[in-house]
Amino acid sequence: MLAFAAGAGVYGQADAACSPPPLATFQSISRAEIESMLADIAVSNPKVLDRFRDEPELKRDQIDNLRELFAFASAAIKEGHASDSPYCVELENIRDESTAVEYDKIRNKARGKFPPFAFISKTSVSSFWSGTLAKPLSTKVRDGREAGFKRFLDAKLQLLAWETPGTGVRVPSEAEIEQARELYAKIQIYAEEYQARRTALPLAGRNKVALQVKLQQAQFLAKRYAEVVVAAVAADDDEIRRFIAADPTLSTTSKRSKAEEIFERAKKGEDFAALANEFSEDPGNKGEDGKPRGGLYSGVRKGVMVPEFERAALAAKEGQVYPELVETDFGFHIVKLEKKGADDTYDVRHILISTMVKDPANPDGRELPIRMYAKSSLEEAKQKKLIESIVAENRITVPNDFTVPSTAPAKRVVKPAAKPAARRTVRKRN
């Protein structure tokens, strides 16, 4: 089956045949809508709601997340991205599918749990495309449905191609097309039935359908607009250099001095394995048994190590230390080639003096190369500022509080046993 996931890519041209959702759709979310979302969570994942009650900051985070979600969606609408093809077509697909899935739940609620569209028969799917013997579809209706399916499939394939740049839009197999046709037919059967029965359905059900459409479209638009944000906050090399130079804690001068001292000792012929076991800060210098390995990596295939390290290793003579200190994003390396294999492999020893750093804001996180840390820090700061600006400009209305439904099982009310009625003695008449 085609994986119909929305993907990253370049925005296309405006689709004149497509109308994006109105901006007002994403300008606010009501307290009733939030509480409807939470009621669904109470059924699917009640532990989340328990945390909402126990940790008030989670409620604040949820409010901020909703405000950001709808601000991004609104920005995408304002800047015209929602009118671009295939995004505009996909928004229509999301509207129809969300409607059909939610209507399925309402229509078949009494049947218990079931996968989406489980009760749409093959006969119904066949009738969608050609009608019945007694009432075949008109050419106009049949052509319209075929055209709708083509738009549906083309949009999915384009988005799939953009998710994996360089692959191009692939041609689906006949089996994949048939699966897609069946899915499209089922979506349209329930979407059309919902529209026909809409006014007869309870208001709560209609509101739930509208909310699901709104949330799914907002998430799609926000994901699309996130691409704009990522591109806008990318840090360039000059910014990264200035960031590193301005922070004395990121200086590698002392690390370089330490590496150079060990390097001189290795060049003079000291036992390289012993130096590695004493000084190397490479986590890979310990074997599975926990014992140090003397800095040895055996049977390394070409292309596995970072380029700077591999060039030095393969340029050295067997049994000799490479004549220069090697710097990579991981730190300073002292490299000694042991031997070259006949099958594009080599054995190498090295001593690493690490320049990796931990993010002070995430002390439990893993260490990062200095450039990666600097780039990440710069982009996070720029992104935070840009998101705050987007949220402020779009002025999304989100309630500051909402009621979290209870997840405790309802207490069973035990009625006291009824006392037996007093027996009356019925005397026979004389």
N, C-alpha and C positions, 0 to 999 in steps of 0.2 A: 504493500500500500504506500502511496506517496506520503511522505512526511510533510504535511501541510503546515509547516511552521513559518511564521513571519521572519524575514531575515534582514540583515543590514544591507545598505547599498546606497546608490545615488538616487536622488529623487528624479522621477520621470516627468513627463509632460502632463499638463492639465487635461483631464478627460471631460470633454464637453458633454458627454452623455451621462455623466455621473454627478450627483448632488451630495456633497458632504453634509454631515449633521450640522444643524445650526449651532452657532457659538453659545447661545444661551443654555444649551443642554449641559455644558460642562462648567457653568459659572457658579453652581451651588450644589450642595447636597444637604438634604433636610435631616432633622433628627429622626423622623419616622423611617427614612431610608437607611440610616446607619443602624437603627434598632432592628430593622428587617434583616440586614446583613448579619447582625449578631445572633438573631434568632436561628438563622441557618447554621451558624458556627456552633450554637448550643447543641444542635443535633449531631453535627459531623465531628466536632472536636471540643467537647465541653471543657477540657483542661485549660484551653486557651482563655476561656472566659473566667475561670477561677483565678488565673494570673491577672486579668484585668481588674478584678476586685481587690486582689491582694497588693497589686503594684500600681498605684495611681499614675505613675509616670508613663505606663504603657498606654493609658487613655490619651494622654497628651501627645505621645508619639503617634498614635493612630490618627488623631486630628491633624497633626503636622503632615503625616504621610498622605492623607486624603487631600489636603490643601495643595501639596506639591503635585500629586497625580493630576488633579483637575487644572492646575496652573499650566503644566506641560501640555495637556490636551488642548487647552484654550490657546496657548501660544502656537501650537501646530496649526490650528484652524486659522488664527489671525494671519500667520505668515504664508498661508496658502498651501502648506504641505498636504493637507487633507484633500485637496483638489487634484493632486498629482496621481497619475496612473502608475502602478496598480494600487496605490494606497486607498484611493477613493473607492475603487471596486471592492477591495477587501473590507472596507468599512461597511459596505452593503452586505457582503457575505456574513460578516460578524453580526449585523442586525438580524438577518434572516435565521442564522443558526442559533443565536441566543434566544430568539423568540420561539423557535421550534423546540429547542431543548426544554425551556421552561414550561411551554404549553404542554409538552409531553408529560411532565410531572403532574400538572394540574389535571389533564385529561384522564390519566391512568393511575391516579393516586391510590385508588382502592385496590389495585393489583399488587401493591407492595413494591419491594426494590426490584429494579430491572435496568438493563443497559439502555442508553438512548435509542429511541425508535424501534424498540424490540417488538412492538405490536403493529408495525406497518408491514403488511404482507407483500410478497413478490408480485401478487396480482395487482395490488394498489400501485406498486412501482411501475409495472408494465402499463397500467391504465394512464398513469401520469404522462407517459411518453406517447402513447398512441390512442388512448381512449378505449372503448369497448366495442365489441361487434355491433351491439345495438346503437351505440352512440360514439362513433369515431371522432377524434379531434379534428377540428378544422385545420386547414393548411396554415392559417395565420397563427393559431395558438401553438401548433406543433413547431413552426419555425421560430416563434418567440421563445419557446422553452429551450430549443437547441441553441439559440443565440445566447440565452442566459447562461447555459451550461458552459459555453465556450468562454464567456467572460470570466466565469467562476474559475475554470481550469487555468486559463492564461494568467490570471492574477496570482494563483497559487504557485504556478511554475516559475513566474518571474521572481516572486518573493523568495522561493526556495533557491533560485540561482544566485540571488544577491546575498543569501546567507553564506554561500560558499564561493567567494569571488574567484574568477578565473575559470570556473567550470562551464559557464554558459548555461543557457536554458536547455535542459536535456529533453529528449523525446520520450514520453512515457510509453510503457508497454501497453498492449491491448488489454491485458488483465487489469492494469492500474487504471486505465481509462474507464473500464466497466465498473470498477469499484467506486471511482469518483462519480460516475453517472448515478449509481445507486444512492450514494450519500447525498448528492445534490437533489435527487428526486425526493428523498425522504424529508430533507430540510424544507423543500418547497411545499410538500404536501401538508405538513403541519403548520408552516408559516401562513399558507393561504387559508387553511381551516381556522386558524386563530383569528385572522382578520375577519372572516365570515361570521364567527361566533363571538367576537370580542365584546360587543355591547351586552350580550347575555351572560357573560362571566362575572363572578364577584369582583368588586373593586380591588380587593386585596390581591387577587390573582393578577389583574391587569397591572397593578402597581409593581408587582414582583417582576413581571416580564419587562416592563419599562426600565426598572432598576438594573436588571442583568444586562440589557442592551447597553445602557449608559456606562456601566462599569467595564464591560468587555471592550467597548469602543475607546473608552478613556485609557485603558491599559495599552491598547495597541498604539494609539496616538502618542502617549507618553514615551513608549519605547522608541518610536520613530524619532521623536523630538530629542530624546537623550543622545542620539547620534550627532545632532547639531551642537549640543552642549559639550560633548566629548571633544569634538573638533575645535570648538572655541577656546577650550581651556588647555589645550596641548602645550606643554612647556618646551621651548627650544633649547639648543645647546648653550647659548649665551646666558639664558636665565638660570640654567642648571649650574653653570660655572660660578655665576655671581652668588647663588645660594650657598654653594659649598665654601667659597672664599669668605663669606660673611660669618660662618659658624666655626669658631676655633675647635669645637669638639669633633669636627669632621676632618681636621688636618691629619695627613698621613705621614708627616715628617718623621715622627718618632718611630713609626712602624718601618719606614724605609731604612732608617739608621740601624735598627735591630736586624733587619733582613740582610743588610750589607755586611754587618759584622759576621753573621753566620755564613754568608756567601764566601767571604774571604777565608774562613776556616775550612770550608768545603774545598775551595780551590787549592788550598795548601796540602790537601790529601787526608784530612781527618776522616774517620769512619763516617760515611754519609748516612748509613742506616742508624747509627747511634745518634747523630745530630738530629735526624728526622724524629726519632723517638723522644728526644729531649725537648725539641723546640717547635715541631710542626703543629699548627693549629687546624690541620685538616681533619674533620670528623671521620673521613674515610681511612684514616691511618690505623684504625682499630679493626681487627678481624672479628668474625662472629664469636670467637672465644674471648673477646675483650682484650686480647694481647696486641701490643703495637706491631706494625708490619714493616717498620723501617722505611716508610714512605713509598713502598713498592705497589705499583699497579702492573699486573701481568696480563698479557694478551689483549692489550688495548687496541680496538679497531680504529682505523683512520676515520676521522669525522666525529668521534665521540667527545673528545675534549674540546675546550674552547680554542679558537684558531690560534691565538697568541701562544698558548701553551704547546699545542701540537707542532707549530712551526719550529719552536725552539727544540722540542724533543727530537724531531726528525732531522734537524740540522746539526745536532751534536754527534760526536763520534762515539761509537760503542764503548762503554766503560768510562766515559768522561763527562764532566760537568759542563753544561752549556756556559759559554764565557760571559754571559750578561745576566743581570737580574731581570726576570720576566714579570711585568705588571699586567694583571687582568682585573676585571671588576671584583674578583674575590680577594685580591690582595697581591702580595709579592711572592713569587715562586723562585726557588732554586731548583734547577732541573738537571737530572743526570740520566742519560740514556744507558740502559743496561744492554739491550740488544734489539735488533730489528728482525721480525719474523719474515717468512717467505710468503705469507698469506695476508699481506696488508695489516699486520698487527705488530705491536712493539711492546717491550717491557721498559718501564720508566720508574725512576724514583723521584720524589720531589718533597721539598720542605715548603710549607705555606705559612707565611705571616699574614694573618687575615686582617683586612681593612673593613670587614662587614660591620654594620651597625644595627642597633635596635631602635625602632621608633619609640621615643619617650612616651608618646600617647598610647602605645600598645605594648607595654612591657612583657606581656605574655606571648607576643607574636614572634615569628622567626626573624633571624637576622637578615638584613638586606644589603646588597652592594650599595656603596655610597651614592652613586649616580641614580640608582633605582629609588633609593630613599628620598633623595633630593627631588627627583622628578615627581614622585608620588606626593610628596608634601606640597610642592608648588601647585600641582594640579588639583589636589583636594581643597586647598585654600581658594584657588580661583573658582573652582566649581561651587563651593559653598557660597561665595559672594554672588556668583551668577544666578544660582538657584534662588537665593534670597531676593534678588532683583526681579526674577521672573514671577515669583509668588507675589511680591509687592505690586508689580504692574498689573497683574490680572485680578487681584482683589476677589479671590474665591470666597464665597460665603459657606462656612462650615460651623455648625453649632459647637459651642465651647464645652458642652456636656451632653451626656446621653445616658440612658439607663441600661445597665448590663443585666440581661435576663438571668434568672436563677437557674442553676444546673442541678440543684438538689432534687432528688426524686420526691414527688409529692407524697406527703404523709397520708397513710391510709387511715381513714376515720373508721374506727371500730364501734359500731353501735352496740349498746348493751342488749343482751338477749332479752327478748320479750317475755314477761312473766306469763305463765299459763293462766288462761282464764279460769276464774273460780267455778267449780262444778256446782251446778244447781240441782238440788234433789227434786225430782218431779214426782209428786205423789199421785198415785192413781185415785181417781174419784171413786168413792163408794157408790 
